[in-house]
Amino acid sequence: METLAYAQVGSAETRRDALLGWQKSSHSNPDGACVEVAHPTRDRVLFRDSKQPKGGVVGVSRPAVAAFTAALAGGDL
């Protein structure tokens, strides 16, 4: 398990978000309705709703994300 250190600035939530480096798609809606993604480790990908960043977070393995995006690109979904 990794131990991550936070900068001593802002709230714990702000520090966690800055450390995770959440990214929003360049193809997101103008109103900001999209999914954000973070890559906290080599084998996990996190997803959250950009309109509710304090809401739930879904963690998925990288192989599962790769299979999902391949299925989308191939028209299988």
Beta strands, then each sheet from edge to edge (+ up, - down):
strand 1: 23-24
strand 2: 35-41
strand 3: 44-49
strand 4: 58-61
sheet 1: 1+ 2- 3+ 4-
end
